[in-house]
């Protein structure tokens, strides 16, 4: 799956981009009709430790899912956001199956 990653207010290193790509590729196991996915990585200028925002938008035929997580690290945010996307994609797949 093609993952378009954009980092706002900082430059993401290749290791982080590879990690996100690998995690997003796992979504194909749950729903194989994913068209594209956009990932936005943002750093807020606050004194709060949880200042990293991971936002993912996954487009499927006829719909799109958006998940936004704020965590201490992008890896942690990616894990929680992607597990949330997995649940949503499974739910959509079940819904489509029940209509057949």
Buried (B, 14 or more C-beta within 10 A) or exposed (E): BEBEBEBEEEEBEEEBBEBBBEBBEEBEEBBEEBEEBBBBBBEEEEEEEBBBBBBBBBBBEEEEBEBBBBBEEBBBBBBBBBEBBBEBBEEBBEEBEEEE
